[in-house]
Amino acid sequence: PLVVVLHGCTQTAAGYDHGAGWSQLADRHGFALLYPEQQRANNPNLCFNWFVPEDIRRDSGEALSIAQMVGTVIEAQGLDRRRVFITGLSAGGAMTSVMLATYPELFAGGAIVAGLPFGCATSIPEAFDRMRGQGLPAERDLEAKVRSASSHQGPWPTLSLWHGTADQTVAHANMDAIIAQWRGLHGLQRVTPEKNAIGLHSQRVWRDEAGVPKIEAFSVEGMGHGTPLSGADDIGASGAFMLEARISSTRHIARFWQLTGTGSELSLPTNVEKLRSEATPERVGGEPSTPTSQVRASATGVGKVIEDALRAAGLMR
């Protein structure tokens, strides 16, 4: 399997990986990681440009660049095309919405942390309004934006959504807007969500007729803007926008995607073998007009193979 991870504003790929702990899980459970990384030439705050029209269309701009990275890595390493997932925080979460809408055939699932729905803004002023929860489109319009973003007719990627109830940067209303955007695509308009309490936090789950969860949404009680982590866990590290919440979103998302075997990843195992590999993500350069990427894989020698493939595809110098 492959997991694509998109960092938030002001962050780097390596910094987000250190905080969220994805590489640690990848080493233990044998999946590959791809970290596209924004450049200051594209956005001075290192935000993915989720609100710029030419960057959020299929076969254009940053959306195309990320899709090309995904395709190149899958082919270079012989990864499972049926098990490709994408996640991101904040602007990376909003760009995850973009990728799921414009290239839905690439992904089996997505996880959006403190993000926004696809196509809700087309300028910087609109972006700030939507972040405040103002002017969000109606449910029918939101769904139509995804349907018109590609010729895809389904099946659609599953969704895991995470948002702090005290987020003052991206309003919690954006998570409900994402649910509204995707519920109709999965045929879940009339489905009453299952509701669960996990500590102080609440989870809603929308299942299809076969009982398969298609959308889940976590409201993380009292958390501000960031990725929820558990201090009792042995992966990740708290810091700026990497927030102690007594629940590990990284662990749960990996479990939701069936990447980590049986059992609940919401409960920390009492005896986990320490990570032995000391390999670090390899930095990969790129043309100024596209995000760079970092590739992380647990197999020996994979980095060189992927570097060669990225060079051949013109995605790396």
Helices and strands as residue ranges (DSSP letters): E 2-6, H 13-20, H 22-29, E 32-37, G 53-55, H 61-77, E 84-89, H 91-102, G 104-106, E 109-113, H 124-131, H 139-147, E 158-164, H 173-183, E 194-198, E 201-207, E 213-220, E 227-229, E 242-244, H 249-256, E 282-284, E 292-296, H 302-312
